[in-house]
Amino acid sequence: MKHETFRERWVQYIYGLQQTICDALEQEDGAAKFKADKWDRDEGKGGGGISRIMENGNVFEKAGVNISAVYGSLSEKMKQVLNLPAAVEDGEWFACGLSLVLHTQNPFVPAVHANWRYFELTDKDGKIIDRWFGGGADITPYYLFEEDICHFHGTFKNAIEPFGEDLYPKYKQQCDEYFSNKHRDNEMRGLGGVFYDHLRMKDEAEAERLFDFQQANARAFLEAYLPIVKKRKNTPYTTAHKTWQEIRRGRYVEFNLLHDRGTVFGLKTNGRTESILMSLPPTVKFIYNHQPEPGSEEAKLLDACRHPKDWV
């Protein structure tokens, strides 16, 4: 029996995770179904992936759950993209992960993003010279229900704490700092979650521990998000509520196109543009210098995005 490599085990896990999440989202939506779009990179060379998209459902206006397993030569351009020292010898890079973005019909149901990924660098002889995990999840509400945000954060805190009590506060802060529109005085696109990157493995024991850590975070996602969906999806809303949702979606677009490292990485490595930009919402408004009414629910949300706080 062939012994599976660490890389192969991760790829297998990601494919199963995509199916689990899509099944749960279809059940919650109750109407729409995911369509699978299998693609190959560079005409069959360099790997590929499966983009699964669900649109115009009862709950989800646009949902994308994408996986990719891609590789290529460690060129000088790629070294720059990965911020590697010039002294690193030629070899090969490999990246595999799942990325999801869910945009909802009801403005009282938050949008959400999550990603779990693995990178591996090998030398010209195929020997691993570096490898790391990254990922996280963050929530983007349009109206603030503090109990929902506490639940989302608390679920990930509970998943992470067995691996170190100092990790959730650290990754929560990193999330607040990363998912911010720096060109708008560090206004967050949402209300955060957890974000981590370059979790390197010094030995096989550490690799297995981090594999378990990634799985714990991935398992926590549906538990963190779906109860909020169930609670809010039937809340009545008006055209004004929908307009505010689309204005806030503009901030989401700004971040993804200007600051998101995953978008930049995908485009600079000749990734599949349609899959990379599936994160963009289907409808959005850019209204010049829009300011919500002082004391309104919209102003309350905006203030929370401008002043991060501890939710658990």
C-alpha positions in Angstrom: 0.0 0.0 0.0 1.4 3.4 -1.0 2.2 5.7 1.9 0.5 9.0 1.5 2.7 12.1 1.8 1.8 15.0 4.1 0.9 17.0 1.0 -1.5 14.3 -0.3 -3.2 14.0 3.0 -3.9 17.7 3.1 -5.3 17.7 -0.5 -7.6 14.8 0.4 -8.8 16.7 3.5 -9.5 19.9 1.5 -11.6 18.0 -1.1 -13.7 16.4 1.7 -14.0 19.8 3.5 -15.4 21.4 0.4 -18.1 18.8 0.1 -19.0 19.0 3.8 -19.4 22.8 3.7 -21.3 22.9 0.4 -23.7 20.2 1.6 -24.4 22.2 4.8 -24.9 25.5 2.9 -27.3 23.9 0.4 -29.4 22.5 3.2 -29.5 25.9 4.9 -30.5 27.7 1.7 -33.2 25.3 0.8 -33.5 26.3 -2.8 -30.2 26.9 -4.7 -27.6 24.3 -5.5 -23.9 24.6 -6.1 -22.5 24.3 -9.6 -19.0 22.8 -9.9 -16.5 24.2 -12.3 -13.4 22.1 -12.6 -10.4 23.8 -14.1 -6.8 23.1 -14.9 -3.9 25.6 -14.7 -1.7 26.2 -17.7 -3.4 23.7 -20.0 -3.0 20.7 -17.7 0.3 21.7 -16.2 0.6 23.2 -12.8 -2.4 21.6 -11.1 -5.9 22.9 -10.9 -9.0 23.0 -8.7 -12.8 23.0 -8.4 -14.8 26.2 -8.0 -18.2 25.6 -6.6 -20.7 28.5 -6.9 -24.3 29.0 -5.7 -26.3 32.0 -6.8 -29.7 33.6 -6.2 -30.8 31.3 -3.4 -33.3 31.9 -0.6 -30.4 32.8 1.8 -27.3 33.2 -0.3 -27.2 35.7 -3.0 -23.8 34.5 -4.1 -21.7 31.8 -2.4 -18.3 30.5 -3.6 -16.4 27.6 -2.0 -13.3 27.1 -4.1 -10.4 24.7 -3.8 -7.1 24.6 -5.6 -4.0 22.5 -5.7 -1.4 24.3 -7.8 2.4 24.2 -8.3 5.2 25.6 -10.4 8.8 26.4 -10.7 10.4 28.6 -8.0 11.3 31.4 -10.5 12.7 34.7 -9.5 9.3 36.2 -9.9 7.8 33.6 -7.6 10.5 34.3 -5.0 9.5 37.9 -5.0 5.8 37.0 -4.6 6.6 34.8 -1.6 9.1 37.3 -0.3 11.9 34.7 -0.2 15.6 35.4 0.0 17.4 35.6 -3.3 19.8 32.9 -2.0 17.0 30.3 -2.1 17.9 27.8 -4.8 15.6 27.0 -7.7 13.0 24.3 -7.0 9.3 24.1 -6.9 6.4 25.6 -5.0 3.1 24.0 -4.1 0.0 25.5 -2.7 -3.3 23.9 -1.8 -6.3 25.4 0.1 -9.9 26.1 0.3 -11.3 29.7 0.2 -14.9 30.6 0.6 -16.9 33.8 0.5 -20.7 33.9 1.3 -22.8 37.0 0.4 -26.3 36.9 1.7 -29.7 38.1 0.5 -30.9 39.5 3.9 -28.9 42.5 5.1 -29.4 41.2 8.7 -27.4 38.1 7.9 -23.6 38.8 7.8 -21.3 38.0 4.9 -18.4 35.7 5.8 -15.0 34.7 4.5 -12.7 31.8 5.4 -9.6 30.2 4.1 -7.3 27.3 5.1 -4.1 26.8 3.0 -0.8 24.9 2.9 2.4 26.0 1.1 5.4 23.8 0.4 8.7 24.6 -1.2 11.0 21.9 -2.5 14.5 22.1 -3.9 15.5 20.8 -7.3 15.9 17.3 -5.9 12.4 17.3 -4.4 13.5 17.8 -0.8 11.2 20.0 1.3 13.0 23.2 2.2 10.1 25.1 3.8 6.4 24.6 4.5 3.7 26.4 6.4 0.0 26.7 7.1 -2.1 29.9 7.0 -5.8 30.8 7.2 -8.6 32.0 9.3 -12.2 33.3 9.1 -13.8 36.7 9.5 -17.4 38.0 9.6 -18.8 41.1 7.8 -22.2 42.1 9.3 -24.2 45.1 8.0 -26.1 45.5 11.2 -24.6 44.9 14.6 -26.0 42.2 16.9 -23.4 41.9 19.5 -24.5 38.4 20.6 -23.9 37.1 17.0 -20.3 38.5 16.9 -19.6 37.1 20.4 -20.8 33.7 19.2 -18.6 33.8 16.1 -15.5 34.9 17.9 -16.2 32.6 20.9 -16.5 29.5 18.7 -13.1 30.1 17.2 -11.6 30.9 20.6 -12.8 27.5 21.9 -11.4 25.7 18.8 -8.0 27.4 19.2 -7.4 27.4 22.9 -6.4 23.7 23.2 -3.4 24.6 21.1 -2.3 27.5 23.3 -4.2 30.0 25.4 -2.2 32.9 23.9 -3.2 32.1 20.3 -6.7 33.4 19.9 -5.9 37.0 21.2 -2.9 37.0 18.9 -4.8 35.8 15.8 -7.8 38.0 16.6 -5.5 41.1 16.6 -3.8 40.0 13.4 -7.3 39.7 11.8 -8.3 43.1 12.9 -5.1 44.6 11.5 -5.1 42.7 8.2 -8.8 43.0 7.2 -8.7 46.8 7.3 -8.9 49.4 4.6 -5.8 51.3 5.3 -6.7 54.0 2.8 -9.8 54.7 5.0 -8.0 55.3 8.2 -7.9 51.6 9.0 -11.6 51.1 8.9 -12.2 47.4 9.1 -14.3 45.8 6.3 -16.2 43.8 9.0 -15.8 42.7 12.6 -12.9 40.3 12.4 -12.4 36.8 13.5 -9.0 35.1 13.4 -6.1 35.3 10.9 -2.7 33.6 10.9 0.0 32.9 8.3 3.4 31.3 8.0 2.8 28.7 10.7 6.0 26.8 10.0 6.9 23.2 10.9 10.3 22.5 12.5 9.7 18.7 12.5 7.0 16.0 11.8 5.5 16.3 15.3 5.0 20.0 14.7 3.5 19.3 11.3 0.9 17.0 12.7 0.0 19.4 15.5 -0.5 22.2 12.9 -2.5 19.8 10.7 -4.8 19.2 13.7 -5.0 23.0 14.3 -6.1 23.6 10.8 -8.8 21.0 11.0 -10.0 22.3 14.3 -10.5 25.8 12.8 -12.2 24.4 9.7 -14.6 22.3 11.8 -15.4 25.4 13.8 -16.6 27.4 10.8 -20.1 26.0 10.3 -20.6 26.0 14.1 -19.6 29.6 14.2 -21.6 30.9 11.3 -24.8 28.8 10.6 -26.5 29.6 14.0 -26.3 33.3 13.0 -27.8 32.5 9.6 -30.7 30.5 11.1 -31.4 33.3 13.6 -31.5 36.2 11.2 -32.4 34.9 7.7 -36.2 35.6 8.1 -35.8 39.1 9.6 -38.0 41.5 7.5 -36.0 44.2 5.8 -36.5 47.3 3.7 -35.0 48.8 0.6 -33.0 51.2 2.8 -31.5 48.2 4.7 -30.5 46.7 1.3 -29.0 49.9 0.2 -26.8 50.0 3.3 -25.7 46.4 2.7 -24.6 47.4 -0.8 -22.7 50.4 0.4 -20.8 48.3 2.9 -20.2 45.8 0.2 -18.2 48.6 -1.5 -15.8 48.5 1.4 -15.5 44.7 0.9 -14.6 45.2 -2.8 -12.1 47.9 -2.0 -10.2 45.6 0.4 -10.2 42.6 -1.9 -8.9 44.6 -4.9 -6.4 46.8 -3.1 -5.1 44.9 -0.1 -5.9 41.2 -0.1 -2.7 39.1 -0.4 -4.6 36.1 -1.7 -6.0 38.1 -4.7 -2.5 39.4 -5.4 -0.9 36.0 -5.1 -3.5 34.4 -7.4 -3.2 37.0 -10.1 0.6 37.2 -10.0 0.9 33.4 -10.4 -1.3 33.2 -13.4 -4.2 31.9 -11.3 -7.7 31.5 -12.7 -9.1 35.0 -12.7 -12.8 33.9 -12.5 -12.1 31.9 -9.4 -10.0 34.5 -7.7 -12.6 37.3 -8.2 -15.5 35.1 -7.2 -15.2 36.8 -3.8 -16.8 40.0 -5.2 -20.5 40.6 -4.3 -23.1 40.5 -7.0 -24.5 44.0 -6.4 -22.7 46.9 -4.8 -23.1 50.7 -4.4 -20.5 53.4 -4.3 -22.2 56.6 -3.1 -20.0 59.7 -2.8 -19.0 60.5 0.8 -22.0 58.6 2.2 -22.4 59.1 6.0 -25.0 57.3 8.1 -27.4 59.3 10.3 -25.8 59.9 13.7 -27.2 57.5 16.3 -28.6 55.1 13.6 -28.1 51.4 13.5 -25.9 52.0 10.4 -23.8 54.4 12.4 -23.5 51.9 15.2 -22.1 49.3 12.8 -19.7 51.8 11.3 -18.4 52.8 14.7 -17.7 49.1 15.5 -15.7 48.8 12.3 -13.6 51.8 13.2 -13.0 50.8 16.8 -12.1 47.1 17.2 -13.0 45.6 20.6 -12.8 42.3 22.4 -15.9 40.2 21.7 -15.2 37.3 24.2 
